[in-house]
């Protein structure tokens, strides 16, 4: 196995991990994992496979992932991966200190649901929809009190 194959498989695996942390589409996550496994099992360098037009013959690599492989081989990175690595803004990352919110939950709220202000979070909690998210166990009253305190600190 070549270093290029190892690096690309690692990148696809990392993308799957990031998507999983954000609770993205499980089919997409599996597609990245399957592609990573297939690339690791290749005897040829992925660049040689691409040059002969054989990317789509590799198990788990369709049109979308073939484009990402080509991007990686041309630039050394994948823009979609760079966006996934983008950290939470500091004020959003601080939400993990709120009662009942975990890093995974905060990432889901921010990246998937577009909750990006304390006001949005407060509205979500008061609507009782936060308790419907899988893996989120919060005492709404405690969380609302903590949000109110944080909002007072931010405005004062």
C-alpha positions as CSV (number, residue, x, y, z in Angstrom):
1,X,0.0,0.0,0.0
2,X,1.3,3.5,-0.9
3,X,1.6,6.5,1.4
4,X,-0.9,8.3,-0.8
5,X,-3.5,5.6,-0.3
6,X,-2.9,5.6,3.4
7,X,-3.2,9.4,3.6
8,X,-6.4,9.5,1.6
9,X,-8.0,6.7,3.5
10,X,-7.1,8.4,6.8
11,X,-8.6,11.6,5.6
12,X,-11.9,9.8,4.5
13,X,-12.0,8.1,7.9
14,X,-11.5,11.4,9.7
15,X,-14.3,12.9,7.6
16,X,-16.6,10.1,8.6
17,X,-15.7,10.7,12.3
18,X,-16.4,14.4,12.0
19,X,-19.8,13.7,10.3
20,X,-20.6,11.1,12.9
21,X,-19.9,13.6,15.7
22,X,-22.3,16.0,14.0
23,X,-24.9,13.2,13.6
24,X,-25.0,13.7,9.9
25,X,-26.5,11.3,7.4
26,X,-25.5,7.7,8.4
27,X,-25.4,6.7,4.7
28,X,-22.8,9.4,4.0
29,X,-20.7,8.3,7.0
30,X,-20.7,4.7,5.8
31,X,-19.8,5.8,2.3
32,X,-16.6,7.5,3.6
33,X,-15.7,4.5,5.7
34,X,-16.3,2.1,2.9
35,X,-14.2,4.2,0.5
36,X,-11.4,4.4,3.1
37,X,-11.4,0.6,3.5
38,X,-11.4,0.1,-0.3
39,X,-8.5,2.5,-0.8
40,X,-6.5,0.7,1.9
41,X,-7.0,-2.6,0.1
42,X,-5.8,-1.3,-3.3
43,X,-2.6,-2.8,-4.5
44,X,-2.0,0.1,-6.9
45,X,-1.5,3.8,-6.0
46,X,-4.8,5.7,-6.1
47,X,-3.1,8.2,-8.5
48,X,-2.4,5.5,-11.0
49,X,-6.0,4.2,-10.7
50,X,-7.2,7.8,-11.4
51,X,-4.9,8.2,-14.4
52,X,-6.3,5.1,-16.1
53,X,-9.9,6.3,-15.3
54,X,-10.6,3.5,-12.8
55,X,-11.8,5.4,-9.7
56,X,-15.4,4.4,-10.2
57,X,-14.4,0.8,-10.4
58,X,-13.1,0.9,-6.8
59,X,-15.7,-0.4,-4.5
60,X,-17.5,2.4,-2.6
61,X,-16.2,5.2,-4.8
62,X,-18.9,6.9,-6.9
63,X,-19.1,10.2,-8.7
64,X,-18.9,12.4,-5.5
65,X,-16.1,10.6,-3.8
66,X,-14.1,10.3,-7.1
67,X,-14.2,14.1,-7.4
68,X,-12.9,14.3,-3.8
69,X,-10.1,11.8,-4.6
70,X,-9.1,13.9,-7.7
71,X,-9.2,17.1,-5.6
72,X,-6.9,15.4,-3.0
73,X,-4.5,14.2,-5.6
74,X,-4.3,17.7,-7.3
75,X,-4.2,19.9,-4.1
76,X,-3.2,17.6,-1.2
77,X,-6.4,18.4,0.6
78,X,-10.2,18.3,0.3
79,X,-12.2,21.5,0.8
80,X,-15.1,19.6,2.4
81,X,-12.7,18.2,5.0
82,X,-11.3,21.6,5.8
83,X,-14.8,22.9,6.4
84,X,-15.5,19.9,8.7
85,X,-12.4,20.6,10.7
86,X,-13.6,24.2,11.3
87,X,-13.9,24.5,15.0
88,X,-17.0,25.9,16.8
89,X,-16.8,29.7,17.5
90,X,-15.6,30.2,21.1
91,X,-18.9,31.6,22.3
92,X,-20.7,28.5,21.0
93,X,-18.0,26.1,22.3
94,X,-18.6,27.6,25.7
95,X,-22.1,26.0,25.7
96,X,-20.7,22.7,26.6
97,X,-20.4,24.1,30.2
98,X,-24.2,24.5,30.3
99,X,-26.1,21.7,32.2
100,X,-26.9,18.7,30.0
101,X,-25.1,19.8,26.9
102,X,-22.2,17.8,25.6
103,X,-19.7,18.6,22.8
104,X,-21.6,16.4,20.4
105,X,-24.9,18.0,21.2
106,X,-23.5,21.5,20.8
107,X,-21.9,20.6,17.5
108,X,-25.3,19.2,16.3
109,X,-27.1,22.3,17.5
110,X,-24.7,24.6,15.7
111,X,-23.8,22.8,12.5
112,X,-27.0,20.8,11.9
113,X,-29.8,22.9,13.3
114,X,-28.2,26.4,12.9
115,X,-28.6,27.3,16.5
116,X,-25.9,30.1,16.8
117,X,-27.1,32.5,19.5
118,X,-28.1,32.1,23.1
119,X,-31.5,33.5,22.1
120,X,-31.9,30.7,19.6
121,X,-30.9,28.1,22.2
122,X,-33.2,29.6,24.8
123,X,-36.1,29.5,22.2
124,X,-35.3,25.8,21.4
125,X,-35.2,24.8,25.1
126,X,-38.5,26.7,25.9
127,X,-40.2,25.0,22.9
128,X,-39.4,21.6,24.6
129,X,-37.8,20.4,21.3
130,X,-34.3,20.0,22.8
131,X,-35.5,16.9,24.7
132,X,-36.4,15.2,21.4
133,X,-32.8,15.1,20.2
134,X,-31.2,11.7,20.6
135,X,-28.6,11.5,23.4
136,X,-29.6,14.9,24.9
137,X,-30.8,14.6,28.5
138,X,-31.4,18.0,30.1
139,X,-33.4,19.5,32.9
140,X,-35.0,22.3,31.0
141,X,-35.4,24.6,34.0
142,X,-31.7,24.2,34.9
143,X,-30.6,24.9,31.3
144,X,-32.9,27.9,31.0
145,X,-31.5,29.4,34.3
146,X,-28.0,28.8,33.0
147,X,-28.8,30.5,29.7
148,X,-30.3,33.5,31.5
149,X,-27.2,33.9,33.6
150,X,-24.9,33.6,30.5
151,X,-27.1,36.1,28.6
152,X,-26.9,38.6,31.5
153,X,-23.0,38.2,31.6
154,X,-22.8,38.8,27.8
155,X,-25.0,41.9,27.9
156,X,-23.4,43.3,31.1
